[in-house]
Amino acid sequence: MTNRRSQRVADLVRAELSLLVLTEAHDPELRKVTITDVEMPPDLKSARVFFSCLGGDDERERAADALQRAA
């Protein structure tokens, strides 16, 4: 169960990542990506980022690779 603080921080991280993908990433594969959710534990030391993208399985794998490169 997440607490309120970790949920608020996760929402801020999601918004910031969405903005970075939209404005800073120059990879065309990332133009199809939407950051849908971020989960963080109460200690805020890590984050699990969920995303969706337009297209099928091939496009999702290319988007995942592009996100990994952008990280």
Protein Blocks (a to p, Z undefined) as FASTA:
>chain_A
ZZfklmmmmmmmmmmmmmmmmmmpmcfklmmpccfbdcddfklpaccdddddeddfklmm
mmmmmmmmmZZ
